[in-house]
């Protein structure tokens, strides 16, 4: 009995950790959010900003509808990426590009709270508490590291609020996310 109490006390003192974050994220049933993305590209004087909505349907469907500056729809369903813009539609199977699929899955697996899948391709660093946390994903594979320096995901209370991609070439994207009320 004393060992059980000591174990409970030790885990309570340890505070919020990455395992608890993954449990919180895994409980998310998906939904619709509003986003604002700023892309910082070295060859441009100022960031390119876009905005719209994203829909996440666990565990492996993510849709991004950009309204401004130009309409565009991107749907990632399992390993198939479809993009529609300017009345043209492109579809690509990412199974032939495992490095790109692992890059894309950095967000899907974070949203799904799937630590095991994340650790197949990334080293994880966590800091914070339930109210405000940061998760940094650094590629552990050369193929992904050739594309990406790191992904920084932050949020609170089981919700992702910001995502930053720092590409290997120094360009970066910052995505601010705001949940939308359910109808």
DAVENCOR-V343363 format. One line per field, one symbol per residue. ss: DSSP state (H for helix, E for strand, C for the rest). phi: phi as a letter, one per 30 degrees, with the letter a starting at -180 (. if undefined). psi: psi as a letter, one per 20 degrees, with the letter a starting at -180 (. if undefined). Layout:
# DAVENCOR-V343363
ss = ???
phi = ???
psi = ???
This chain:
# DAVENCOR-V343363
ss = CHHHHHHHHHHHHHCCCHHHHHHHHHCCCCEEEEEEEEEECCCCCCCEEEEEEEEEECCCEEEEEEEECCCEEEEEECCEEEEEECCEEEEEEHHHCHHHHHHHHHHHHHHCCCHHHHCCCEEEEEEEECCEEEEEEEECCHHHHCCEEEEEEEEECCEEEEEEEEECCCCEEEEEEEECCCC
phi = .dddddddddddddidbdddeddddddddikcbcbbcccccedcdbdccbalbbbccecbbbbbcccbdbdabcbcbhccccbbahibbbbbddddbddddddddededdedicdeddddbbccbbbjbedabbbcccecceddddcbdabccblahicdcbbbccdddjdbbcccbbdcddd
psi = ghhggggggghhhhapahghghgghhipjaapqqqppppophiqhrqpprrbqqppoqikpppoopgqhqpqpppoodkpppppqljqpppppihimhgghhggihgghghikngghgihiqpppqqaahhorpppoppiphhghhhpgrpopqbqljpphqppporhjiqqppopppqqqq.
